[in-house]
């Protein structure tokens, strides 16, 4: 009986934790740790954004290296936003571990 209760408690906790995840992985208010997602597409490498060029989308602040990159993102955010909202793929579904962000330095297109 104790095992059944422990399993039910674990499943309930996991379901609540997963239902509270935001669509975008946000840490300290920033999406993908402040890296410029447009520069990532154009330069094929991660580049930190500039605090002068910030746009709030889906509850996260997105940082950009240039005003031009900011404008491109505003025109089509879905094109540039990371797949799975920046979550590591193996933590998106029912992983009992807390959600974690993929390392922007290891992301690929």
Buried (B, 14 or more C-beta within 10 A) or exposed (E): EEEEEEEEEEEEEBEEBBEEBEEBBBEEEBBBBBBBBBBBBBEEEBBBBBEEBBBEBEEBBBBBBBEEBBEBBEEEBEEBBBEBBBBBEEBBEEBEEEBBBBEBEEBEE
